[in-house]
Amino acid sequence: MFIRDCWYVAAWDHEVSADGLLPRTLLGDPVLLYRGAQGQALALENRCCHRGSLRFWRRDCRAYGAGGCDSNAG
């Protein structure tokens, strides 16, 4: 059991590169860490929004453009 609604360290700043994606498990949840256009650190749930399954996200989604997954790509 984890305490929610608290700050936790997800990664060191050098671990989240400007051109990479860093999957982590935080408090038992799959999270994807990356940097935005201005270099800010960002995080989102590492799940496919189309199917709900754990996915490795790609920067260039063939189905829905940048920042999506390729689960529905044909």
RODO-2510 file (C-alpha; in nm, 4 decimals, decimal comma):
residues 74
     n   res          X          Y          Z
     1     m     0,0000     0,0000     0,0000
     2     f     0,1289     0,3449    -0,0891
     3     i     0,0392     0,6922     0,0326
     4     r    -0,1175     0,8775    -0,2611
     5     d    -0,1360     1,2531    -0,3248
     6     c     0,2258     1,2992    -0,2162
     7     w     0,5438     1,3891    -0,4004
     8     y     0,7744     1,1029    -0,4951
     9     v     1,0972     1,1040    -0,6936
    10     a     1,0330     0,9430    -1,0321
    11     a     1,3778     0,9891    -1,1905
    12     w     1,6907     1,2012    -1,1864
    13     d     1,6890     1,4871    -1,4376
    14     h     1,9660     1,3249    -1,6453
    15     e     1,7613     1,0028    -1,6807
    16     v     1,4830     1,1759    -1,8782
    17     s     1,6443     1,2792    -2,2058
    18     a     1,5054     1,5348    -2,4499
    19     d     1,4519     1,2751    -2,7228
    20     g     1,3678     0,9638    -2,5232
    21     l     1,0873     0,7983    -2,3328
    22     l     1,1475     0,6478    -1,9894
    23     p     0,8971     0,3853    -1,8704
    24     r     0,8809     0,3371    -1,4920
    25     t     0,6547     0,1754    -1,2368
    26     l     0,5608     0,4213    -0,9621
    27     l     0,3469     0,3153    -0,6682
    28     g     0,2528     0,0050    -0,8654
    29     d     0,1322     0,2045    -1,1684
    30     p     0,2982     0,2093    -1,5129
    31     v     0,4169     0,5632    -1,5959
    32     l     0,5973     0,7091    -1,8960
    33     l     0,8358     1,0001    -1,8346
    34     y     0,9471     1,2333    -2,1149
    35     r     1,0307     1,5973    -2,1880
    36     g     0,8029     1,8499    -2,3558
    37     a     0,8946     2,0943    -2,6317
    38     q     1,0339     2,3474    -2,3811
    39     g     1,2288     2,0781    -2,1927
    40     q     0,9886     2,0416    -1,8993
    41     a     0,9592     1,6991    -1,7424
    42     l     0,6204     1,5356    -1,8067
    43     a     0,4555     1,2085    -1,7102
    44     l     0,1523     1,0137    -1,8191
    45     e     0,0021     0,6759    -1,7540
    46     n     0,1804     0,4204    -1,9710
    47     r    -0,1299     0,2553    -2,1120
    48     c    -0,2841     0,2477    -2,4561
    49     c    -0,5739     0,4914    -2,4580
    50     h    -0,7393     0,2834    -2,7322
    51     r    -0,7231    -0,0612    -2,5703
    52     g    -0,6212     0,0049    -2,2087
    53     s    -0,3308    -0,2389    -2,2203
    54     l     0,0243    -0,1634    -2,1156
    55     r     0,2018    -0,0270    -2,4199
    56     f     0,5384     0,1116    -2,5153
    57     w     0,4595     0,4549    -2,6555
    58     r     0,6300     0,5890    -2,9625
    59     r     0,6868     0,9529    -3,0473
    60     d     0,5554     0,8976    -3,4013
    61     c     0,2271     0,7079    -3,3882
    62     r     0,1241     0,5696    -3,7259
    63     a    -0,2429     0,5844    -3,6261
    64     y    -0,2827     0,9115    -3,4363
    65     g     0,0311     1,1227    -3,4876
    66     a     0,2993     1,2332    -3,2459
    67     g     0,2727     1,1206    -2,8872
    68     g     0,0437     0,8235    -2,9474
    69     c     0,0710     0,4498    -2,9663
    70     d     0,0477     0,2220    -3,2653
    71     s    -0,2208    -0,0158    -3,1341
    72     n    -0,4696     0,0680    -3,4107
    73     a    -0,2183     0,1295    -3,6878
    74     g    -0,3004    -0,0532    -4,0026
***
